[in-house]
């Protein structure tokens, strides 16, 4: 009997915080009498290893056990039956107890495409360190080494339960994988690469300032290193005969286990296929996080995948997690053998689920229980025709080209709520396309696999069990009813997980909290508070100083210079302002002030957004200090001074009563605004984390990022995307109804 054979055993589990490890821990606590468990758990996210185990015992995997024995009894098990060793096997050999009887080695990275060094570190070096620790301990436990059936690589046909027939040196591959990061990092620092990162960052962020560009260039460099290491891993795996780094590193970790077996450590290797939600235990449909099939199932249910590669007749080898755990317990209870034993825990040999049948079950579920989408009602899922990977790849490439063309168009359109709606839909479509691209690349080889994993040894173990063990610890994959499992257990669990773990994120909203002191509300002017710009302001003053008959010439002169100004504005907002303000050279300062007061001020007040006025007053009522920061010339903001406690604007040098066209100091735009705001807050004794900033342009990204409550108002495309990615509120502050798009003054002489 499995429980009696394991009763009282000293059992070590690695990877207990993972999907399979949790299931194994729950089963042993609930069904093995008096186990003495040792859990190897690394600290993470500020939590100790013991904290993480306490969190596990409070989780869904233990609901059934908690209901059966009571919450206090379950907590007592942590005190009485469990020893937590805080260690990370990838860091080095852990210190192990001297009296271990069984080791379940479940720890592994299950990512299919990690950077090559990370994959080898988790799956190969981690196993090597564990076996080294066992060699150095006084005990010789039976190690149940959890691998995967996909260690067989890209083989076709029958794969038996036996050692792998390859001659790959795991030590040499591990050393090369570790060296790859330093090699790739060095390649990323070559001048031509750094220039490319800087050029791309500048194309997107130049208006925000050089430091923002530099930060983004470094971010791109680091991301390039990781992407390159992912490519390294995929390429190296495929040149050795495996589809990805995951399968390669799991295969090489078996070599580590086999070396340990030759050194006298009893080893059994369990190779599950694709582990999915529980069939029966701890309850039907229990699943922790998304595994291999779930992202594709959900994306299909949302109507996001019109086609996917795969051979309709091919076998998709799924196995419920509880069957894997039961097989592991049976292998451990059966005891070690002189030579390593290999056990396939899979379904494809005796109970095959073909790709077209899997698709049929998923389609039937979503047609019976369709997902809904806001504004679209129930989603009608597509029919797949299984066109093959090459055709799917052509479809993806065509869609990517169309998406890139559309993106170039929307970036050039004038900002508006309609354009932002187009951007939102475009980004959603790009997300769907990127999803199909990612998972087609990751899982295409598995969906087109033509392989059958035999399980004679596992079946023989099953046949040797007494009837009571078969009832309590079933792992016969031949008994799975695929229609029941997929349509009544797995798919409902996947959609339930979606509702529980991934609720729709509400739109971020601004909450103005009353506070007497220490809070700033900083507002940009143009495009935020007022729907105008420095060009329009100049035109108002210029035309007001001319007879209407001379307006066409003045407008034409300005129009001829606009390409030069726009080019400067795209490069650097400050450069644009300095260039444009040269047009004021020689103008009478007193005349300009008079024109602003008598003619321009009414236009500015007509351009102000009522929503902006309401928000400014709301902040003032809450006790906040309101500040206007703008690159506009000081005379033009004088009509708005009553709204703000402080106004910071540009000033042109005046000599002998006339403007020189040169600024007194560099304009406060782009990156200059963030250090200014920090200094201003320090002088005012304000708390920036509680303060607010409102702006409309990507060039204001540093200003917005400096405040604890950033708000994108009428944002341009670039800022809109940043705001959505960071979860910032996005608000529309329109002009007052009836405001004309173009305001021209009546001529004022003198």
C-alpha positions as CSV (number, residue, x, y, z in Angstrom):
1,X,0.0,0.0,0.0
2,X,1.4,3.4,-1.0
3,X,0.5,5.3,2.2
4,X,2.0,2.6,4.5
5,X,5.2,2.3,2.5
6,X,5.8,6.0,2.7
7,X,4.5,6.4,6.3
8,X,7.1,8.0,8.6
9,X,9.5,8.6,5.8
10,X,11.8,11.6,5.7
11,X,10.9,13.1,2.3
12,X,12.5,16.1,0.7
13,X,10.6,18.1,-2.0
14,X,12.1,20.7,-4.2
15,X,10.0,23.1,-6.3
16,X,7.2,22.9,-3.8
17,X,5.9,26.4,-4.7
18,X,5.3,25.3,-8.3
19,X,2.2,23.6,-9.8
20,X,3.4,20.0,-9.5
21,X,5.2,20.6,-6.1
22,X,2.0,22.0,-4.5
23,X,0.0,19.1,-5.6
24,X,2.6,16.6,-4.3
25,X,2.8,18.4,-0.9
26,X,-1.0,18.4,-0.6
27,X,-1.3,14.7,-1.4
28,X,1.4,13.7,1.1
29,X,-0.1,15.8,3.9
30,X,-3.5,14.5,3.3
31,X,-2.9,10.8,2.4
32,X,0.4,9.7,3.8
33,X,0.4,8.9,7.6
34,X,2.9,11.0,9.6
35,X,5.3,12.1,6.8
36,X,8.4,14.0,7.9
37,X,8.6,16.5,5.1
38,X,11.6,18.7,4.3
39,X,10.8,21.6,1.8
40,X,13.6,23.3,0.0
41,X,12.2,26.8,-0.7
42,X,14.1,30.0,-1.7
43,X,13.2,33.4,-0.3
44,X,11.4,35.6,-2.8
45,X,9.9,39.1,-2.9
46,X,10.7,39.9,0.7
47,X,9.1,36.6,1.9
48,X,11.2,34.0,3.7
49,X,10.9,30.3,2.6
50,X,8.7,29.6,5.6
51,X,6.4,32.6,4.7
52,X,6.0,31.2,1.2
53,X,5.0,27.8,2.6
54,X,2.5,29.4,4.9
55,X,1.0,31.2,2.0
56,X,0.8,28.0,0.0
57,X,-1.1,26.2,2.8
58,X,-3.7,29.0,2.7
59,X,-4.1,28.7,-1.1
60,X,-6.7,26.9,-3.2
61,X,-4.7,23.7,-3.6
62,X,-5.3,23.0,0.1
63,X,-9.0,23.9,0.2
64,X,-10.2,20.3,0.2
65,X,-7.7,19.3,2.9
66,X,-8.5,22.4,4.9
67,X,-12.2,21.6,4.8
68,X,-11.5,18.0,5.9
69,X,-9.1,18.6,8.8
70,X,-9.7,22.2,9.7
71,X,-7.6,25.3,9.3
72,X,-5.9,25.1,12.7
73,X,-5.0,21.4,12.1
74,X,-3.5,22.3,8.7
75,X,-1.4,25.1,10.3
76,X,-0.3,22.6,12.9
77,X,1.0,20.4,10.2
78,X,3.5,23.1,9.3
79,X,4.8,23.0,12.9
80,X,4.7,19.2,13.4
81,X,5.5,17.6,10.0
82,X,7.3,20.2,7.9
83,X,10.9,21.5,8.0
84,X,11.6,24.4,5.7
85,X,15.1,24.8,4.4
86,X,15.6,28.2,2.8
87,X,17.9,27.7,-0.2
88,X,18.1,28.0,-3.9
89,X,19.6,24.9,-5.6
90,X,20.6,27.0,-8.5
91,X,22.9,29.1,-6.2
92,X,24.8,26.1,-4.7
93,X,24.5,22.8,-3.0
94,X,22.1,23.1,0.0
95,X,22.7,21.6,3.4
96,X,20.5,18.5,3.7
97,X,19.4,16.4,6.6
98,X,21.3,13.2,7.2
99,X,18.3,10.9,7.3
100,X,16.4,11.4,4.0
101,X,14.5,8.5,2.6
102,X,13.0,10.0,-0.5
103,X,13.6,13.1,-2.6
104,X,11.1,14.5,-5.1
105,X,13.0,16.8,-7.4
106,X,10.3,19.0,-8.9
107,X,12.2,22.3,-9.1
108,X,12.6,23.5,-12.6
109,X,12.0,26.5,-14.9
110,X,9.1,25.5,-17.1
111,X,9.5,28.5,-19.5
112,X,10.0,27.2,-23.0
113,X,12.1,30.1,-24.1
114,X,14.2,31.6,-21.3
115,X,17.6,33.2,-22.0
116,X,20.0,30.3,-22.4
117,X,21.9,31.0,-19.2
118,X,18.8,31.2,-17.1
119,X,17.5,27.9,-18.5
120,X,20.7,26.1,-17.8
121,X,21.0,27.7,-14.4
122,X,17.6,26.5,-13.2
123,X,17.3,23.1,-14.8
124,X,20.9,21.8,-15.2
125,X,23.0,23.6,-12.5
126,X,20.1,23.2,-10.0
127,X,20.0,19.5,-10.5
128,X,23.9,19.2,-10.3
129,X,23.9,21.1,-7.0
130,X,21.1,19.0,-5.5
131,X,22.9,15.7,-6.4
132,X,26.2,17.1,-5.1
133,X,24.4,17.9,-1.8
134,X,23.0,14.3,-1.7
135,X,26.5,12.9,-2.3
136,X,27.8,14.9,0.6
137,X,25.1,13.9,3.0
138,X,25.1,10.8,5.2
139,X,22.0,9.3,3.6
140,X,21.3,7.7,0.2
141,X,17.7,8.6,-0.5
142,X,15.7,7.4,-3.5
143,X,15.5,10.3,-5.8
144,X,12.3,10.6,-7.9
145,X,13.6,13.0,-10.6
146,X,10.8,14.7,-12.5
147,X,11.7,15.3,-16.1
148,X,9.4,15.6,-19.2
149,X,8.5,13.3,-22.0
150,X,9.7,16.0,-24.4
151,X,13.4,15.2,-23.6
152,X,13.0,13.0,-26.6
153,X,13.4,16.1,-28.7
154,X,12.3,16.3,-32.3
155,X,12.1,12.5,-32.7
156,X,9.2,11.0,-34.6
157,X,7.5,7.7,-34.1
158,X,7.8,5.6,-30.9
159,X,9.8,6.8,-27.9
160,X,10.4,4.2,-25.2
161,X,10.9,4.5,-21.5
162,X,14.7,4.3,-21.5
163,X,17.8,6.5,-21.4
164,X,18.2,9.0,-24.1
165,X,20.5,8.1,-27.0
166,X,22.6,11.3,-27.3
167,X,26.2,12.2,-26.5
168,X,25.8,15.8,-25.5
169,X,28.2,16.9,-22.8
170,X,26.1,18.7,-20.2
171,X,29.1,20.3,-18.5
172,X,30.4,21.8,-21.8
173,X,26.9,23.1,-22.7
174,X,26.4,24.6,-19.3
175,X,29.7,26.4,-19.4
176,X,28.9,27.7,-22.9
177,X,25.5,28.9,-21.7
178,X,27.0,30.8,-18.8
179,X,29.6,32.4,-21.1
180,X,26.9,33.4,-23.6
181,X,25.6,36.3,-21.4
182,X,29.0,38.0,-21.1
183,X,29.6,37.4,-24.9
184,X,26.2,38.9,-25.8
185,X,26.6,41.7,-23.3
186,X,29.9,42.6,-24.8
187,X,28.4,42.6,-28.3
188,X,25.6,44.9,-27.2
189,X,28.2,47.5,-26.1
190,X,29.9,47.8,-29.5
191,X,29.6,51.3,-30.9
192,X,27.4,50.4,-33.9
193,X,25.0,48.7,-31.5
194,X,24.9,51.5,-29.0
195,X,24.4,54.0,-31.9
196,X,21.4,51.9,-33.1
197,X,19.9,51.8,-29.6
198,X,20.4,55.5,-29.2
199,X,19.0,56.3,-32.6
200,X,15.8,54.3,-32.0
201,X,15.4,55.8,-28.5
202,X,15.9,59.2,-29.9
203,X,13.3,58.6,-32.6
204,X,10.7,57.9,-30.0
205,X,11.8,60.1,-27.0
206,X,13.9,63.0,-28.3
207,X,11.2,65.6,-27.4
208,X,11.3,64.4,-23.8
209,X,15.1,65.2,-23.5
210,X,18.5,63.6,-23.8
211,X,18.4,61.8,-20.4
212,X,15.1,60.2,-21.3
213,X,16.6,59.1,-24.6
214,X,19.7,57.7,-22.8
215,X,17.6,55.8,-20.3
216,X,15.5,54.3,-23.1
217,X,18.6,53.4,-25.1
218,X,20.0,51.5,-22.1
219,X,16.6,49.7,-21.6
220,X,16.7,48.7,-25.3
221,X,20.3,47.4,-24.9
222,X,19.3,45.2,-21.9
223,X,16.2,43.9,-23.7
224,X,18.3,43.1,-26.8
225,X,20.7,41.1,-24.6
226,X,17.8,39.0,-23.2
227,X,16.2,38.5,-26.7
228,X,19.6,37.5,-28.1
229,X,20.1,35.0,-25.3
230,X,16.7,33.6,-26.0
231,X,17.7,33.2,-29.7
232,X,21.0,31.6,-28.6
233,X,19.0,29.1,-26.6
234,X,16.5,28.2,-29.3
235,X,19.3,27.9,-31.9
236,X,21.5,25.8,-29.8
237,X,18.7,23.5,-28.8
238,X,17.6,23.0,-32.3
239,X,21.1,22.3,-33.6
240,X,21.3,19.5,-31.0
241,X,17.9,18.1,-31.8
242,X,15.5,19.7,-29.3
243,X,12.8,22.2,-30.1
244,X,13.7,24.7,-27.3
245,X,15.9,25.3,-24.3
246,X,13.4,23.8,-21.9
247,X,13.5,20.4,-23.5
248,X,17.2,20.5,-24.0
249,X,18.0,21.4,-20.4
250,X,15.6,18.8,-19.0
251,X,17.3,16.2,-21.2
252,X,20.7,17.3,-19.9
253,X,19.4,17.3,-16.3
254,X,18.7,13.6,-16.8
255,X,22.3,13.0,-17.6
256,X,23.2,14.7,-14.3
257,X,20.8,12.3,-12.6
258,X,22.3,9.3,-14.4
259,X,25.8,10.2,-13.3
260,X,24.5,10.4,-9.7
261,X,23.0,6.9,-10.1
262,X,26.4,5.6,-11.2
263,X,27.8,7.1,-8.0
264,X,25.3,4.9,-6.0
265,X,22.4,7.3,-5.6
266,X,19.1,5.5,-6.3
267,X,17.3,7.3,-9.1
268,X,13.9,7.0,-10.8
269,X,13.1,9.3,-13.6
270,X,9.4,10.3,-14.1
271,X,8.6,11.9,-17.5
272,X,5.2,13.5,-17.6
273,X,3.9,14.9,-20.9
274,X,2.0,18.3,-20.9
275,X,0.7,18.7,-17.3
276,X,-2.7,20.3,-17.0
277,X,-5.5,20.8,-14.5
278,X,-6.5,18.1,-12.0
279,X,-9.0,15.4,-13.0
280,X,-10.1,14.6,-9.5
281,X,-7.6,15.7,-6.8
282,X,-7.5,18.0,-4.8
283,X,-10.7,18.9,-6.8
284,X,-11.6,18.7,-10.5
285,X,-10.2,21.5,-12.5
286,X,-7.6,22.7,-9.9
287,X,-4.9,24.6,-11.7
288,X,-2.3,27.1,-10.6
289,X,-1.5,29.8,-13.1
290,X,-1.5,29.3,-16.9
291,X,0.4,26.3,-18.3
292,X,0.9,25.4,-21.9
293,X,-2.6,25.2,-23.4
294,X,-4.4,27.7,-21.3
295,X,-3.3,31.0,-23.0
296,X,-4.2,29.5,-26.4
297,X,-7.6,28.2,-25.1
298,X,-8.5,31.6,-23.7
299,X,-7.3,33.6,-26.7
300,X,-9.3,31.3,-28.9
301,X,-12.4,31.8,-26.7
302,X,-11.9,35.5,-27.1
303,X,-11.8,35.2,-30.8
304,X,-8.2,36.3,-31.0
305,X,-6.7,33.4,-32.9
306,X,-8.2,32.9,-36.4
307,X,-5.7,30.1,-37.1
308,X,-2.9,28.2,-35.4
309,X,-0.3,25.7,-36.7
310,X,-0.7,22.1,-36.1
311,X,-1.3,18.7,-37.7
312,X,-5.0,17.8,-37.2
313,X,-4.1,14.1,-36.9
314,X,-1.2,14.7,-34.5
315,X,-1.5,13.7,-30.9
316,X,-1.5,16.4,-28.2
317,X,-0.3,14.5,-25.1
318,X,-2.0,16.0,-22.1
319,X,-2.0,14.5,-18.6
320,X,-3.8,15.9,-15.5
321,X,-1.6,16.9,-12.6
322,X,-3.1,14.6,-10.1
323,X,-2.2,11.6,-12.3
324,X,1.4,12.7,-12.3
325,X,1.5,13.1,-8.6
326,X,-0.1,9.7,-8.0
327,X,2.5,8.1,-10.3
328,X,5.3,9.8,-8.5
329,X,4.1,8.5,-5.1
330,X,3.7,5.0,-6.6
331,X,7.3,5.1,-8.0
332,X,8.6,6.3,-4.6
333,X,6.7,3.6,-2.7
334,X,7.8,0.9,-5.2
335,X,11.4,1.6,-4.1
336,X,14.6,2.1,-6.0
337,X,16.1,-0.3,-8.5
338,X,19.8,-1.0,-9.2
339,X,19.6,0.9,-12.5
340,X,17.6,4.1,-13.1
341,X,14.0,3.4,-13.9
342,X,12.2,5.6,-16.5
343,X,8.4,6.2,-16.3
344,X,6.4,8.0,-19.0
345,X,3.2,9.5,-17.4
346,X,1.3,10.3,-20.6
347,X,-1.8,9.6,-22.6
348,X,-0.8,9.4,-26.2
349,X,0.1,5.8,-26.4
350,X,-3.1,4.2,-25.1
351,X,-5.7,7.1,-25.1
352,X,-4.6,9.5,-27.8
353,X,-6.2,13.0,-28.0
354,X,-5.7,14.2,-31.5
355,X,-5.3,17.9,-32.3
356,X,-8.5,18.1,-34.3
357,X,-10.4,16.4,-31.4
358,X,-8.9,18.8,-28.8
359,X,-9.9,21.7,-31.0
360,X,-13.4,20.3,-31.3
361,X,-13.8,20.0,-27.5
362,X,-12.6,23.5,-27.0
363,X,-14.9,24.9,-29.7
364,X,-17.9,23.0,-28.3
365,X,-17.2,24.5,-24.9
366,X,-17.0,28.1,-26.1
367,X,-20.1,27.7,-28.3
368,X,-22.0,26.4,-25.3
369,X,-20.5,28.9,-22.9
370,X,-19.3,31.9,-24.9
371,X,-17.1,34.6,-23.4
372,X,-18.5,38.1,-23.6
373,X,-16.7,41.3,-24.5
374,X,-17.7,44.8,-23.5
375,X,-19.5,46.4,-26.5
376,X,-19.4,43.2,-28.6
377,X,-21.7,40.9,-26.7
378,X,-21.0,37.1,-26.9
379,X,-17.9,36.2,-28.9
380,X,-18.4,33.8,-31.8
381,X,-15.3,31.6,-31.9
382,X,-13.7,30.9,-35.3
383,X,-13.3,27.6,-37.1
384,X,-9.7,26.5,-37.6
385,X,-8.8,24.9,-40.9
386,X,-5.3,23.7,-39.9
387,X,-3.5,25.3,-42.8
388,X,0.0,24.4,-41.5
389,X,2.8,26.4,-40.0
390,X,4.1,27.9,-43.3
391,X,0.7,29.4,-44.2
392,X,0.1,30.7,-40.6
393,X,3.5,32.3,-40.8
394,X,2.6,34.1,-44.0
395,X,-0.7,35.3,-42.5
396,X,1.2,36.6,-39.4
397,X,3.8,38.5,-41.6
398,X,1.1,40.0,-43.7
399,X,-0.8,41.2,-40.6
400,X,2.4,42.6,-39.1
401,X,3.1,44.6,-42.3
402,X,-0.4,46.1,-42.3
403,X,-0.2,46.8,-38.6
404,X,3.1,48.7,-39.0
405,X,1.7,50.7,-41.9
406,X,-1.3,51.7,-39.8
407,X,0.9,52.7,-36.9
408,X,2.9,55.0,-39.1
409,X,-0.3,56.7,-40.1
410,X,-1.8,57.2,-36.7
411,X,1.5,58.7,-35.3
412,X,1.2,61.5,-37.9
413,X,-2.5,62.3,-37.3
414,X,-3.5,65.3,-35.3
415,X,-4.4,64.4,-31.7
416,X,-8.0,63.9,-30.9
417,X,-10.2,61.5,-28.9
418,X,-11.0,59.7,-32.2
419,X,-7.3,59.2,-33.0
420,X,-6.7,57.9,-29.5
421,X,-9.6,55.4,-30.0
422,X,-7.9,54.2,-33.2
423,X,-4.6,53.9,-31.3
424,X,-6.3,51.8,-28.6
425,X,-7.9,49.5,-31.1
426,X,-4.6,49.3,-33.0
427,X,-2.7,48.4,-29.9
428,X,-5.2,45.7,-29.0
429,X,-4.9,44.2,-32.4
430,X,-1.1,44.3,-32.2
431,X,-1.3,42.6,-28.8
432,X,-3.4,39.8,-30.4
433,X,-1.0,39.5,-33.3
434,X,2.0,39.4,-31.0
435,X,0.3,36.7,-29.0
436,X,-0.3,34.5,-32.0
437,X,3.3,35.1,-33.1
438,X,4.8,34.2,-29.7
439,X,2.8,31.1,-29.2
440,X,3.0,29.9,-32.8
441,X,6.8,30.1,-32.4
442,X,6.8,28.5,-29.0
443,X,4.3,25.7,-29.5
444,X,4.3,25.1,-33.3
445,X,6.7,22.2,-33.0
446,X,4.6,20.6,-30.3
447,X,1.4,21.0,-32.2
448,X,3.0,19.4,-35.2
449,X,4.8,16.6,-33.3
450,X,4.4,13.1,-34.7
451,X,5.6,11.1,-31.7
452,X,4.1,8.5,-29.3
453,X,5.5,8.0,-25.9
454,X,5.1,4.4,-24.7
455,X,4.2,3.7,-21.1
456,X,4.7,0.0,-20.6
457,X,6.8,0.4,-17.4
458,X,4.2,2.8,-15.9
459,X,1.4,0.5,-16.8
460,X,3.2,-2.4,-15.2
461,X,3.6,-0.4,-12.1
462,X,-0.1,0.4,-12.2
463,X,-1.0,-3.3,-12.7
464,X,1.1,-4.2,-9.6
465,X,-0.9,-2.0,-7.3
466,X,-3.6,-3.4,-5.0
467,X,-7.2,-2.3,-5.8
468,X,-7.3,0.1,-2.9
469,X,-4.2,2.0,-4.2
470,X,-5.7,2.1,-7.7
471,X,-8.9,3.7,-6.2
472,X,-7.1,6.2,-4.1
473,X,-4.1,7.0,-6.4
474,X,-5.2,6.6,-10.0
475,X,-2.8,7.3,-12.8
476,X,-4.1,5.2,-15.6
477,X,-4.3,7.6,-18.5
478,X,-6.3,5.1,-20.5
479,X,-9.3,5.8,-18.3
480,X,-9.5,9.6,-19.1
481,X,-12.8,10.6,-20.9
482,X,-11.4,13.5,-23.0
483,X,-14.8,15.0,-23.7
484,X,-15.6,15.1,-20.0
485,X,-12.2,16.3,-19.1
486,X,-11.9,19.1,-21.6
487,X,-15.5,20.3,-21.7
488,X,-16.6,19.8,-18.1
489,X,-13.4,20.1,-16.1
490,X,-10.5,21.8,-17.9
491,X,-12.1,24.5,-20.0
492,X,-14.4,25.6,-17.2
493,X,-11.4,25.8,-14.9
494,X,-9.5,27.9,-17.3
495,X,-12.3,30.5,-17.7
496,X,-12.9,30.4,-14.0
497,X,-9.2,31.2,-13.5
498,X,-9.5,34.0,-15.9
499,X,-12.4,35.6,-13.9
500,X,-10.6,35.1,-10.6
501,X,-7.1,36.0,-11.5
502,X,-7.4,38.5,-14.3
503,X,-10.3,40.8,-13.7
504,X,-10.8,43.6,-16.1
505,X,-8.6,46.5,-15.0
506,X,-10.8,49.5,-14.3
507,X,-9.9,52.8,-16.0
508,X,-7.6,54.8,-13.8
509,X,-9.3,57.8,-12.3
510,X,-8.2,61.0,-10.6
511,X,-9.1,61.4,-7.0
512,X,-8.4,64.8,-5.6
513,X,-7.8,64.2,-1.9
514,X,-8.2,67.2,0.4
515,X,-5.0,68.2,2.3
516,X,-4.1,71.5,3.7
517,X,-0.4,71.5,3.1
518,X,2.3,69.8,1.1
519,X,0.5,68.9,-2.2
520,X,1.1,70.5,-5.5
521,X,-1.1,70.4,-8.6
522,X,1.1,71.2,-11.6
523,X,-0.4,72.0,-15.0
524,X,1.1,72.3,-18.4
525,X,-0.6,75.1,-20.5
526,X,-0.8,74.4,-24.2
527,X,-3.0,71.5,-25.1
528,X,-3.8,70.9,-21.5
529,X,-5.4,74.0,-19.9
530,X,-5.7,76.0,-23.1
531,X,-6.2,74.8,-26.7
532,X,-3.6,77.0,-28.3
533,X,0.1,77.1,-28.9
534,X,3.0,79.6,-29.3
535,X,2.5,79.8,-33.0
536,X,-1.1,80.8,-32.7
537,X,-0.3,83.3,-29.9
538,X,2.3,85.0,-32.1
539,X,-0.2,85.1,-35.0
540,X,-2.8,86.8,-32.8
541,X,-0.4,89.5,-31.8
542,X,1.0,89.9,-35.3
543,X,-2.4,90.2,-37.0
544,X,-3.8,92.4,-34.3
545,X,-0.9,94.9,-35.1
546,X,-1.7,94.9,-38.9
547,X,-4.5,96.1,-41.1
548,X,-6.6,93.1,-42.3
549,X,-5.3,93.7,-45.9
550,X,-1.8,92.8,-44.7
551,X,-2.8,89.6,-43.0
552,X,-2.2,87.2,-46.0
553,X,1.4,88.3,-46.3
554,X,2.0,87.8,-42.5
555,X,0.4,84.4,-42.6
556,X,2.4,83.4,-45.7
557,X,5.6,84.5,-44.1
558,X,4.9,82.3,-41.1
559,X,3.8,79.4,-43.2
560,X,7.1,79.5,-45.1
561,X,9.1,79.1,-41.9
562,X,6.9,76.3,-40.4
563,X,8.8,73.4,-41.9
564,X,12.0,74.6,-40.1
565,X,10.1,75.1,-36.9
566,X,8.4,71.7,-37.0
567,X,11.7,70.0,-37.7
568,X,13.2,71.8,-34.6
569,X,10.2,70.9,-32.5
570,X,10.5,67.2,-33.4
571,X,14.1,67.2,-32.3
572,X,13.8,69.3,-29.2
573,X,11.0,71.4,-27.8
574,X,13.5,73.9,-26.3
575,X,15.2,74.3,-29.7
576,X,11.9,75.0,-31.3
577,X,10.9,77.7,-28.8
578,X,14.3,79.4,-29.0
579,X,14.1,79.5,-32.8
580,X,10.5,80.7,-32.9
581,X,10.9,83.5,-30.4
582,X,13.5,85.1,-32.7
583,X,10.5,86.3,-34.6
584,X,9.8,88.8,-31.8
585,X,13.1,90.6,-32.3
586,X,12.6,94.3,-32.4
587,X,9.0,94.3,-31.2
588,X,8.0,96.8,-28.6
589,X,7.5,95.2,-25.2
590,X,4.9,97.7,-24.1
591,X,3.0,97.3,-27.4
592,X,2.9,93.6,-27.1
593,X,1.6,93.8,-23.5
594,X,-1.1,96.2,-24.7
595,X,-2.1,93.9,-27.6
596,X,-2.2,90.9,-25.2
597,X,-4.3,92.7,-22.7
598,X,-6.7,94.3,-25.2
599,X,-7.0,91.7,-27.9
600,X,-5.3,88.4,-27.1
601,X,-6.6,87.9,-23.6
602,X,-10.2,87.3,-24.6
603,X,-9.0,84.7,-27.2
604,X,-7.0,82.9,-24.5
605,X,-10.0,82.8,-22.1
606,X,-12.2,81.5,-24.9
607,X,-9.7,78.7,-25.5
608,X,-9.5,77.6,-21.9
609,X,-11.1,74.2,-21.2
610,X,-14.0,74.3,-18.7
611,X,-12.8,70.9,-17.4
612,X,-9.4,72.4,-16.7
613,X,-10.9,75.3,-14.8
614,X,-13.1,72.9,-12.7
615,X,-10.1,70.7,-11.9
616,X,-7.9,73.7,-10.9
617,X,-10.6,75.0,-8.6
618,X,-11.1,71.5,-7.2
619,X,-7.4,71.4,-6.2
620,X,-7.5,74.8,-4.7
621,X,-10.6,73.8,-2.7
622,X,-8.7,70.8,-1.5
623,X,-5.9,73.0,-0.1
624,X,-3.4,72.1,-2.9
625,X,-0.9,74.6,-4.3
626,X,-1.7,75.1,-8.0
627,X,1.2,75.8,-10.4
628,X,1.2,76.6,-14.1
629,X,4.4,75.6,-16.0
630,X,4.7,76.6,-19.6
631,X,7.2,77.5,-22.3
632,X,4.9,80.3,-23.5
633,X,5.9,83.9,-23.1
634,X,5.0,85.5,-19.8
635,X,2.6,88.2,-21.2
636,X,0.4,85.5,-22.8
637,X,-0.3,83.8,-19.5
638,X,-1.3,86.9,-17.6
639,X,-5.0,86.3,-18.1
640,X,-4.7,82.9,-16.3
641,X,-2.8,84.2,-13.2
642,X,-5.9,84.3,-11.0
643,X,-6.3,80.6,-11.3
644,X,-2.9,79.7,-10.0
645,X,-0.7,80.2,-7.0
646,X,2.4,80.3,-9.1
647,X,3.0,80.8,-12.8
648,X,6.4,79.8,-14.4
649,X,6.7,81.1,-18.0
650,X,9.4,82.0,-20.5
651,X,10.8,85.5,-20.7
652,X,12.5,87.3,-23.6
653,X,15.3,89.7,-22.9
654,X,14.2,93.3,-23.3
655,X,16.7,96.1,-24.2
656,X,15.7,99.7,-24.6
657,X,12.0,98.7,-24.4
658,X,12.3,96.2,-27.3
659,X,12.4,92.4,-27.4
660,X,15.7,90.9,-28.5
661,X,14.3,87.6,-29.5
662,X,16.6,85.8,-27.0
663,X,15.3,84.1,-23.8
664,X,16.5,85.1,-20.4
665,X,17.1,81.5,-19.5
666,X,16.6,78.1,-21.2
667,X,12.9,77.3,-21.5
668,X,11.4,75.1,-18.9
669,X,10.4,72.2,-21.1
670,X,11.0,68.5,-21.4
671,X,13.5,67.0,-19.0
672,X,14.2,70.4,-17.4
673,X,10.8,70.3,-15.7
674,X,11.4,67.3,-13.5
675,X,14.4,68.6,-11.6
676,X,12.7,72.0,-11.4
677,X,9.7,70.4,-9.9
678,X,11.7,68.5,-7.3
679,X,13.5,71.7,-6.3
680,X,10.3,73.6,-6.2
681,X,8.6,70.9,-4.0
682,X,11.6,70.9,-1.6
683,X,11.3,74.7,-1.2
684,X,7.6,74.5,-0.6
685,X,7.9,71.5,1.7
686,X,5.6,69.5,-0.6
687,X,5.2,65.8,-0.9
688,X,5.7,64.9,-4.6
689,X,4.3,61.4,-4.0
690,X,1.0,63.0,-3.1
691,X,1.2,65.7,-5.8
692,X,-0.5,65.9,-9.2
693,X,0.8,66.7,-12.7
694,X,-1.3,67.3,-15.8
695,X,0.2,67.4,-19.3
696,X,-0.6,66.5,-22.9
697,X,2.7,65.8,-24.7
698,X,5.2,63.0,-24.7
699,X,7.8,65.7,-24.1
700,X,6.2,66.1,-20.6
701,X,6.9,62.5,-19.7
702,X,9.7,63.6,-17.1
703,X,7.3,66.0,-15.5
704,X,4.5,63.5,-15.2
705,X,6.9,60.8,-13.9
706,X,8.1,63.1,-11.1
707,X,4.6,63.3,-9.5
708,X,2.9,60.6,-7.6
709,X,-0.4,61.3,-9.4
710,X,0.3,61.8,-13.2
711,X,-2.6,62.6,-15.5
712,X,-2.4,62.5,-19.3
713,X,-4.8,65.2,-20.7
714,X,-5.7,65.1,-24.4
715,X,-2.5,63.2,-24.9
716,X,-0.6,62.7,-28.1
717,X,-0.2,59.2,-29.4
718,X,3.2,58.6,-27.8
719,X,2.1,59.8,-24.3
720,X,-1.3,58.0,-24.6
721,X,0.6,54.7,-25.1
722,X,2.9,55.3,-22.1
723,X,-0.1,56.3,-19.9
724,X,-2.0,53.1,-20.8
725,X,1.0,51.0,-20.3
726,X,1.7,52.5,-16.8
727,X,-1.9,52.7,-15.8
728,X,-2.1,56.5,-15.6
729,X,-5.4,58.3,-15.8
730,X,-6.2,59.6,-19.3
731,X,-8.7,62.5,-19.5
732,X,-10.3,64.5,-22.3
733,X,-10.6,68.2,-21.5
734,X,-12.4,69.7,-24.5
735,X,-12.9,73.3,-25.3
736,X,-16.1,75.0,-24.5
737,X,-18.9,74.2,-26.9
738,X,-19.2,76.7,-29.8
739,X,-15.5,77.7,-29.7
740,X,-14.4,78.2,-33.3
741,X,-11.3,76.2,-34.5
742,X,-9.7,79.4,-35.8
743,X,-9.8,82.7,-33.9
744,X,-8.7,85.9,-35.8
745,X,-8.7,89.4,-34.3
746,X,-10.0,92.5,-35.8
747,X,-7.2,94.8,-36.9
748,X,-5.8,97.1,-34.2
749,X,-3.5,99.8,-35.4
750,X,-0.5,101.3,-33.6
